[in-house]
Amino acid sequence: MDISSFTFHSPEDYYSIASPWFEELDPGFDQKLKKEDDSKGGGGNGYFNEEELKKSGYGDILASLLLLEEEAKQEEAQWITESRHEKALFESNHKRKVQAMNEFYDHLQQHYSEVNHLGGLSTGKRSWKSASALVATLATASGDDKVDLCDEMSKGMTMATGQQKRLWVKDRSQDWWDRCNHQEFPEEEFRKAFRMSKSTFGLICRELEPVVMKKNTMLRDAIPVRQRVAACIWRLATGEPLRLVSKRFGLGISTCHKLVLEVCSAINTVLMPKFLQWPDEEKMKEIKEEFELISGVPNIGGSIHTTHVPIIAPKVNVAAYFNRRHTERNQKTSYSITVQGVVDREGIFRDICIGWPGSMPDDQVLEKSALFQRASKGGLKDVWIVGNSGYPLMDWLLVPYTHPNLTWAQHGFNEKIGEVQNVAKEAFARLKGRWTCLQKRTEVKLQELPMVLGACCVLHNICEMNNEEMDPELQFELFDDEMIPGNNLRSSNAVLARDNIAHNLLHHGLGGTSFR
């Protein structure tokens, strides 16, 4: 019941409000008053005395106010009575529903005990919680007196026993993955599919398990760690679209996309600090000795190279990613991003720089890298990094001679430096051959691509460290044109050092065989 507000007025306000009403009274009544006044010999204006009229009007108004006040009190009392009645009815219904809910809890607890006794502890517990939450919500809902708790109890029992099919999980075939994951699956077929042995795959799964593993929920069971890692590695190894990944592993396409990114992120977070890092002093000494055995040049700590990975034309800053050299070679408009890497004698990446636009030359990519910053701070003292003619000669970066009319010493130097440079080229060729996704334009977004490429470099290192052999069919011909920078001589000291190295190689009989 709605009660509108009532405004109380002072007597003066009532007089001002009632005056027009008195003025509109019947004119005959006014004439009668005038005659009575004349008959009494009054000398007034033919009406009641003004003072008596005011007193009489106030009395009528007060009487009306008292009547209105009495009516308001009666309405208020009636509203209070009805409110109390509705409150009592609501409390009665609430108590009845709570009692019914408690009875259902007792039945459900008894049934859960039976399920637990039969060995269905984990599944029954999750279903019991779900059913309990459902019925509790229904039982405490207000405004619906037609809820059939018996019917809801039967539904809850069905959920508790786990016999009802989970309609929100689409059935997909996982036969292929189940066969691959079986212990008796042939080692050669597993290696062909995932580019590594079962033992190496198991190592990766154990390392990533704390980060990748998910918990089961009331809606569905979590995807196992091995299946998550396998889907990501198979996607990187084959470069197949997500719809085929979905078909092979029995997962949704969107799930596969999210899963691949999550595993790649975990690889960069967990495995990169362990398997891709700059060598310490002791390891650097070993690398220098290994490179000196093949080149005769002392203090070589790594071989550097920059390759390009094709991408779909970006929506913004398209010109920056345009790759003119690949466009001319393939006779098709090409876009790419760069991957710069420093490898040791075994072809293991020790430093990478990923993601700069494909139109940038190698020397500009180098200047943007962490390697350049390390060298600028003196972190590469007494260390040579060997690059091709696309890099400038610097105090720590050794490159071949590029001017015409070379001497014998300079030719011999270029041959030895070329052998060191081939180590990096062969490493990048194995990288792209093992992980086919680097050979074709991918569906991955541009901002997420460096994370995927970093994961490929880490997985490459793991395979190299575990001596994983590559299938000869996976051999890849690396194509990265070298563009000589405008200022290819950045240090006069480096020029003298390079000439001394070439001279020593020639006089020690290590300067190559081209002119013998």
C-alpha positions in Angstrom: 0.0 0.0 0.0 1.4 3.4 -1.0 1.0 6.4 1.3 1.4 9.8 -0.2 2.9 12.7 1.8 0.5 15.1 3.5 1.4 18.8 3.9 0.3 20.6 7.1 -0.6 24.3 6.9 -0.8 27.1 9.5 -4.2 28.7 10.2 -3.3 31.7 8.2 -2.5 29.4 5.3 -5.8 27.8 5.6 -7.6 31.1 5.6 -5.8 32.2 2.5 -6.7 28.9 0.8 -10.4 29.0 1.9 -11.1 32.6 1.1 -11.9 32.0 -2.5 -14.3 29.2 -1.4 -16.3 31.6 0.8 -16.4 34.1 -2.0 -18.1 31.6 -4.3 -21.0 30.8 -1.9 -24.6 31.2 -3.1 -25.6 34.9 -3.6 -29.0 34.2 -2.0 -27.3 33.3 1.2 -25.6 36.7 1.1 -29.0 38.5 0.7 -30.5 36.6 3.6 -27.7 37.7 5.8 -28.2 41.3 4.8 -32.0 41.3 5.6 -31.4 39.8 9.0 -28.9 42.4 9.7 -31.3 45.2 8.7 -34.1 43.9 10.8 -32.0 44.0 13.9 -31.2 47.6 13.2 -27.6 46.9 12.5 -25.6 49.6 10.9 -23.1 47.3 9.3 -22.4 46.5 5.8 -25.2 44.0 5.4 -23.1 40.9 6.4 -22.0 39.2 9.6 -19.6 41.0 11.7 -16.2 40.5 10.3 -14.7 39.2 13.6 -17.6 36.7 14.1 -17.2 35.5 10.5 -13.5 34.7 10.9 -14.1 32.8 14.1 -16.8 30.7 12.5 -14.5 29.9 9.4 -11.6 28.9 11.7 -13.9 26.4 13.5 -15.0 24.8 10.2 -11.4 24.5 9.0 -10.2 22.9 12.3 -13.0 20.4 12.2 -11.9 19.4 8.7 -8.3 19.0 9.8 -9.3 16.8 12.7 -11.3 14.7 10.3 -8.4 14.4 7.8 -6.0 13.5 10.7 -8.4 10.7 11.8 -8.6 9.3 8.3 -4.8 9.3 8.0 -4.4 7.4 11.3 -6.9 4.8 10.2 -5.0 4.3 6.9 -1.7 4.0 8.7 -3.1 1.5 11.1 -4.5 -0.5 8.2 -1.1 -0.4 6.4 0.8 -1.6 9.5 -1.6 -4.5 9.9 -1.2 -5.6 6.3 2.6 -5.3 6.5 2.8 -7.5 9.6 0.6 -10.0 7.8 2.9 -10.1 4.7 6.0 -10.3 6.9 4.6 -13.2 8.8 3.7 -15.0 5.6 7.2 -14.4 4.1 8.9 -15.8 7.3 6.7 -18.8 7.2 7.6 -19.5 3.6 11.3 -19.0 4.2 11.3 -21.4 7.2 9.5 -24.0 5.0 12.1 -23.6 2.3 15.0 -23.8 4.7 13.6 -26.9 6.2 13.2 -28.5 2.8 16.8 -27.5 1.9 18.1 -29.0 5.1 16.3 -32.3 4.4 17.8 -32.4 0.9 21.3 -31.8 2.3 20.8 -34.8 4.6 19.7 -37.0 1.7 22.5 -35.8 -0.5 25.1 -36.3 2.3 23.9 -39.8 2.8 24.1 -40.5 -1.0 27.6 -39.0 -1.2 28.7 -41.3 1.6 27.6 -44.2 -0.5 29.4 -42.9 -3.5 32.5 -42.4 -1.5 32.3 -45.9 -0.2 32.1 -47.2 -3.8 35.3 -45.4 -4.7 34.0 -42.4 -6.5 35.6 -39.9 -4.1 37.0 -37.2 -6.4 34.2 -37.2 -9.0 31.5 -37.4 -6.4 32.9 -34.6 -4.3 33.0 -32.2 -7.2 29.5 -33.1 -8.3 28.2 -32.9 -4.8 29.5 -29.4 -4.4 28.0 -28.4 -7.7 24.6 -30.0 -6.8 24.6 -28.4 -3.4 25.3 -25.0 -4.7 22.5 -25.4 -7.3 19.8 -26.4 -4.8 20.9 -23.9 -2.2 20.4 -21.2 -4.8 17.0 -22.5 -5.8 15.9 -22.9 -2.2 16.9 -19.5 -1.0 15.5 -17.6 -4.1 12.7 -15.3 -3.1 9.5 -14.7 -5.0 9.1 -18.2 -6.5 6.8 -20.5 -4.4 6.5 -23.0 -7.2 10.0 -24.5 -7.0 9.7 -28.3 -7.0 12.5 -29.3 -4.6 11.9 -33.0 -5.2 12.6 -32.5 -8.9 15.7 -30.5 -8.1 16.8 -33.2 -5.7 16.6 -35.8 -8.4 18.7 -33.5 -10.7 21.2 -33.0 -7.9 21.5 -36.8 -7.4 22.1 -37.2 -11.1 24.9 -34.6 -10.9 26.4 -36.3 -7.8 26.6 -39.7 -9.5 28.2 -38.2 -12.6 26.0 -40.2 -14.9 24.7 -37.2 -16.8 26.8 -36.3 -19.9 28.6 -33.0 -19.8 27.0 -31.3 -22.7 29.4 -28.3 -22.7 32.4 -30.5 -23.8 32.3 -31.5 -27.4 33.4 -35.0 -28.2 36.6 -34.9 -30.4 38.7 -37.8 -31.4 42.2 -38.0 -29.7 43.2 -41.3 -31.3 46.3 -39.9 -33.0 47.6 -38.3 -29.8 46.7 -41.4 -27.7 48.8 -43.5 -30.0 51.7 -41.1 -29.9 51.5 -40.9 -26.1 51.5 -44.7 -25.8 54.7 -46.3 -24.4 54.9 -48.7 -27.4 54.7 -46.0 -30.0 57.8 -46.3 -32.2 60.7 -43.9 -31.4 61.4 -43.0 -35.0 57.8 -42.0 -35.7 57.7 -39.9 -32.5 60.9 -38.2 -33.5 59.5 -37.5 -37.0 56.4 -35.9 -35.6 58.0 -33.9 -32.7 61.6 -33.4 -34.0 63.0 -35.0 -30.8 63.1 -38.2 -28.9 60.7 -39.3 -26.2 63.3 -38.7 -23.5 63.9 -35.1 -24.6 60.2 -34.5 -24.8 59.8 -35.9 -21.3 62.5 -33.6 -20.1 60.7 -30.5 -21.5 57.4 -31.7 -19.9 58.9 -32.1 -16.5 60.5 -28.7 -16.6 57.3 -27.0 -17.7 54.9 -28.9 -15.5 54.8 -26.5 -12.6 53.9 -23.6 -14.9 51.8 -25.3 -17.5 49.7 -27.7 -15.4 46.1 -26.7 -14.8 43.6 -27.9 -12.2 40.4 -29.7 -12.9 37.2 -27.7 -12.6 33.5 -28.5 -12.1 33.0 -27.8 -15.8 35.7 -30.0 -17.3 38.9 -31.9 -16.7 42.1 -30.0 -17.4 44.2 -30.9 -20.5 47.2 -33.0 -19.4 50.7 -31.4 -19.4 52.0 -33.8 -22.0 49.2 -33.1 -24.4 49.6 -29.3 -24.0 53.3 -29.4 -24.7 52.9 -31.9 -27.5 50.3 -29.7 -29.3 52.6 -26.7 -29.1 55.7 -28.5 -30.3 53.8 -30.2 -33.1 52.5 -26.8 -34.2 56.0 -25.3 -34.2 57.5 -28.3 -35.9 55.0 -28.7 -38.8 53.8 -25.1 -39.1 50.3 -26.6 -39.8 47.3 -24.3 -39.3 45.4 -24.5 -36.0 42.5 -26.4 -37.5 44.8 -29.4 -38.1 46.3 -29.1 -34.6 42.7 -29.2 -33.3 42.0 -32.3 -35.4 45.2 -34.2 -34.3 44.9 -33.5 -30.6 41.1 -33.5 -30.2 40.9 -29.9 -28.9 39.0 -26.8 -30.0 40.7 -24.4 -32.4 40.6 -21.5 -29.9 41.9 -23.8 -27.2 44.8 -24.8 -29.4 45.7 -21.1 -30.1 45.6 -20.2 -26.4 47.5 -23.3 -25.5 50.4 -22.7 -28.0 50.9 -19.2 -26.7 50.8 -20.3 -23.1 53.4 -23.1 -23.6 55.7 -20.7 -25.7 55.5 -18.2 -22.9 56.4 -20.9 -20.3 59.3 -21.9 -22.5 60.6 -18.4 -22.6 60.1 -17.9 -18.8 61.3 -21.3 -17.5 63.6 -22.8 -20.1 65.3 -19.8 -21.6 67.3 -18.9 -18.5 68.6 -22.5 -18.3 69.2 -23.3 -22.0 69.9 -20.0 -23.7 72.3 -17.7 -21.9 75.5 -15.9 -22.4 78.4 -18.2 -21.4 80.3 -17.6 -18.2 84.1 -17.1 -18.1 84.9 -20.8 -17.9 82.5 -21.7 -20.7 83.8 -18.8 -22.9 87.3 -20.2 -22.6 86.1 -23.5 -23.9 84.3 -21.9 -26.8 87.4 -19.9 -27.8 89.5 -23.0 -27.9 87.0 -24.8 -30.1 86.8 -22.0 -32.6 90.6 -21.6 -32.7 90.8 -25.3 -33.7 88.8 -24.7 -36.9 90.1 -21.2 -37.8 93.5 -20.6 -36.2 92.2 -17.3 -34.9 92.4 -16.8 -31.1 89.7 -15.3 -28.8 86.7 -16.1 -31.1 83.7 -16.3 -28.7 80.9 -16.7 -31.2 79.5 -16.5 -34.7 76.7 -14.0 -35.5 74.1 -14.1 -38.2 70.8 -12.4 -38.9 67.9 -14.2 -40.7 64.4 -13.2 -41.7 61.1 -14.9 -40.9 58.2 -14.2 -43.2 55.0 -12.6 -41.8 51.6 -11.5 -43.1 51.5 -7.9 -44.1 50.9 -5.9 -40.9 48.1 -3.4 -40.6 50.3 -0.6 -39.5 53.8 0.6 -40.5 53.8 -1.8 -43.5 56.8 -0.2 -45.3 59.0 -0.9 -42.3 58.4 -4.7 -42.6 58.8 -4.8 -46.4 61.6 -7.1 -47.4 62.9 -5.9 -50.8 65.5 -8.7 -51.2 63.1 -11.5 -50.6 60.5 -9.8 -52.8 63.0 -9.7 -55.7 64.0 -13.3 -55.2 60.5 -14.8 -54.8 58.9 -12.4 -57.3 56.2 -11.9 -54.7 55.7 -9.1 -52.1 57.3 -10.3 -48.9 57.3 -9.0 -45.3 59.5 -10.2 -42.5 60.9 -9.7 -39.1 64.5 -10.3 -38.1 66.2 -12.9 -35.9 69.8 -12.1 -34.9 71.7 -14.8 -33.1 75.1 -15.6 -31.7 76.1 -19.3 -31.6 79.0 -21.3 -30.2 81.0 -24.0 -32.0 78.2 -26.5 -31.5 75.6 -24.3 -33.1 73.9 -23.5 -29.8 72.4 -20.0 -29.5 74.1 -17.9 -26.8 72.4 -14.6 -27.5 69.3 -13.7 -29.7 67.6 -10.5 -30.7 64.1 -10.9 -32.2 61.4 -8.8 -33.7 62.9 -5.8 -35.6 61.3 -5.0 -39.0 62.6 -6.7 -42.1 63.6 -3.6 -43.9 66.4 -2.9 -41.4 69.9 -3.9 -42.5 72.0 -6.2 -40.3 74.2 -3.4 -38.8 71.1 -1.4 -37.6 69.6 -4.5 -36.0 72.9 -5.1 -34.3 72.9 -1.6 -32.8 69.4 -2.2 -31.3 70.4 -5.5 -29.6 71.5 -6.3 -26.1 74.7 -7.7 -27.5 75.7 -4.2 -28.7 74.9 -2.8 -25.2 77.0 -5.5 -23.6 79.9 -4.7 -25.8 79.6 -0.9 -25.2 79.9 -1.5 -21.5 83.1 -3.6 -21.9 81.4 -7.0 -21.5 83.2 -8.4 -24.6 86.8 -7.5 -23.7 89.3 -9.9 -25.3 86.4 -11.6 -27.3 85.9 -11.6 -31.0 82.4 -12.1 -32.5 82.7 -13.1 -36.2 80.1 -11.8 -38.6 79.7 -11.6 -42.4 80.1 -8.6 -44.6 76.8 -7.2 -43.6 78.3 -6.1 -40.2 80.8 -3.3 -39.6 84.3 -4.0 -38.3 84.5 -3.0 -34.6 86.7 -3.5 -31.6 84.9 -6.7 -30.8 83.3 -7.7 -34.2 85.5 -9.3 -36.8 84.3 -9.3 -40.4 85.9 -10.3 -43.8 87.7 -7.9 -46.2 85.3 -6.6 -48.8 87.5 -4.2 -50.9 88.8 -5.4 -54.3 92.3 -6.6 -55.1 92.9 -8.6 -51.9 96.3 -9.9 -50.9 97.1 -13.5 -50.2 96.9 -12.9 -46.5 93.5 -11.2 -46.8 92.1 -14.0 -49.0 93.3 -16.6 -46.4 91.8 -14.6 -43.6 88.4 -14.4 -45.4 88.5 -18.2 -45.8 89.1 -18.9 -42.1 86.5 -16.3 -41.1 84.1 -17.8 -43.5 84.4 -21.2 -41.8 83.5 -19.6 -38.5 80.6 -17.8 -40.1 79.3 -21.0 -41.6 78.7 -22.3 -38.1 76.1 -19.7 -37.5 74.5 -20.2 -40.9 74.3 -23.9 -40.4 72.7 -23.4 -37.0 70.0 -21.1 -38.5 69.5 -23.6 -41.3 68.8 -26.4 -38.7 66.6 -24.0 -36.7 64.4 -23.3 -39.7 64.5 -26.9 -40.9 63.5 -28.4 -37.6 60.8 -25.8 -36.9 58.9 -25.4 -40.1 56.7 -22.6 -38.8 59.7 -20.3 -39.4 59.6 -21.0 -43.1 56.1 -19.8 -43.9 53.8 -16.9 -42.9 52.2 -17.7 -39.7 48.8 -17.0 -38.2 50.4 -15.6 -35.0 49.9 -11.9 -34.4 52.9 -9.7 -34.9 53.2 -8.7 -31.2 53.1 -12.3 -30.1 55.6 -13.6 -32.8 58.8 -12.8 -30.9 57.7 -15.0 -28.1 57.1 -17.9 -30.5 60.4 -17.4 -32.2 62.2 -17.3 -28.9 60.6 -20.6 -27.9 61.9 -22.1 -31.2 65.4 -21.0 -30.4 65.2 -22.5 -26.9 63.9 -25.8 -28.2 66.6 -25.8 -30.9 69.2 -25.5 -28.1 67.6 -28.4 -26.1 67.7 -30.6 -29.2 71.4 -29.7 -29.9 72.5 -30.2 -26.3 70.8 -33.7 -26.3 72.4 -34.6 -29.7 69.0 -34.9 -31.5 69.7 -35.8 -35.1 67.7 -34.1 -37.9 66.0 -36.0 -40.6 67.8 -35.4 -43.9 64.5 -34.5 -45.4 64.3 -31.5 -43.1 67.4 -29.8 -44.5 66.7 -26.2 -45.3 68.6 -23.9 -47.7 69.2 -20.6 -45.9 68.8 -17.5 -48.0 69.8 -14.1 -46.4 71.5 -11.6 -48.7 74.4 -9.7 -47.2 74.2 -5.9 -47.7 77.5 -4.1 -47.0 76.9 -1.2 -44.6 77.8 2.3 -45.6 80.3 2.7 -42.8 81.9 -0.8 -42.5 85.0 0.4 -40.7 84.1 1.7 -37.2 87.5 1.3 -35.4 91.1 2.0 -36.6 92.3 -0.3 -33.8 90.2 -3.1 -35.2 91.6 -2.5 -38.7 95.2 -3.0 -37.3 94.1 -6.1 -35.3 92.5 -7.7 -38.3 95.6 -7.1 -40.5 97.8 -8.7 -37.7 95.5 -11.7 -37.6 95.7 -12.1 -41.4 99.5 -11.8 -41.4 99.9 -14.4 -38.6 97.6 -16.8 -40.4 99.6 -16.6 -43.5 103.0 -17.0 -41.9 101.9 -20.0 -39.8 100.5 -21.8 -42.8 96.9 -21.3 -41.7 95.8 -18.8 -44.3 93.8 -21.0 -46.6 94.6 -22.9 -49.8 93.1 -20.7 -52.6 96.5 -19.6 -53.9 98.5 -22.7 -53.5 
